[in-house]
Amino acid sequence: MSGKTVNSAILLLIIGNAMAILSDVFIKLLEPGAPIFQFAFLRCVLTLLMLMPLASKLNRKHLFEGFKIHAVRAHIHLAGMLCMVVALGNLPLATANAVFYAAPILVMVLAALVFGERLTPLSVTAVFSGFLGIVLILRPIEFDWAAIAALGSAFTLAINAVMVRKLPKQQSTIHKLFLNYLLIVPAAGALALWEGASWDGSMLVSASGSALFILGYNMTVLLAYQQVDANEVTSAEYTGLIWAVLIGWIGFSEMPDLWFAVGSAMIVVPLILVGLRSRQRSQRMLRAQPVNG
């Protein structure tokens, strides 16, 4: 699976999203009341150690270029990670992941506000439909800190996605990941010390599993998107919600209700339509280009 063809890229994304859900499972398996700052610190350190064999991919001439943007993204990532732990610890696996899928909708809004990108009627429909879908899934009577944390995680994912454009172009994805986690560690360590929780060695298993699978997800995304246009395969990302439903049902006896099904469809379907419209537009532009010679 090289990711060099559309089919192999789609398969990589399907596998990658399953790995992302498995990372969430390790978080969900944390004991109630587990020290979340200690967990975040351990996961960041372990992720850095897992990235060390790939250190040859770092651009040493431009190692800390774009430091300020990297630092801001890293700390936003840390906030999102903490929100994700709270959300997964208190919401059903599928529900939390459905809310996380608000991130692509928020990316569209932020890109319009920050970069002046034009929102098409379909994009606007996706934004409003996604918002209503989140309301249906969470429902006001169930809107608590866990729901706020899930939305907070979606916001951080969206902000970080938009900020990618500000990062130095000559830095590889591995380079960006390495710097991201390197810059998180001091703040995560300080928060873990402030938390003051006693050392919990059993948390190493959860942190290692979560770090390994989320790193695997990042690698599959890297392979999938480096050879194929994103608009041709990005809809495969939404298979993560299917994995979340299946694993939540089998592993945690979490049976999604009708509200969840309708709300998820309102979030995902418009996003898929936006992706398909983007693909059609790209294909028309390619056909319109003059043939040299």
HELIX and SHEET records of a PDB file:
HELIX    1   1 VAL A    6  LYS A   28  1                                  23    
HELIX    2   2 ILE A   36  LEU A   51  1                                  16    
HELIX    3   3 MET A   52  LYS A   57  5                                   6    
HELIX    4   4 ARG A   60  HIS A   62  5                                   3    
HELIX    5   5 PHE A   67  ASN A   90  1                                  24    
HELIX    6   6 LEU A   93  PHE A  100  1                                   8    
HELIX    7   7 ALA A  102  PHE A  115  1                                  14    
HELIX    8   8 PRO A  121  LEU A  138  1                                  18    
HELIX    9   9 PRO A  140  GLU A  142  5                                   3    
HELIX   10  10 TRP A  145  MET A  163  1                                  19    
HELIX   11  11 VAL A  164  LYS A  166  5                                   3    
HELIX   12  12 THR A  173  GLU A  195  1                                  23    
HELIX   13  13 MET A  203  GLN A  227  1                                  25    
HELIX   14  14 ALA A  230  VAL A  233  1                                   4    
HELIX   15  15 THR A  234  TYR A  238  5                                   5    
HELIX   16  16 THR A  239  PHE A  252  1                                  14    
HELIX   17  17 LEU A  258  ALA A  288  1                                  31    
END                                                                             
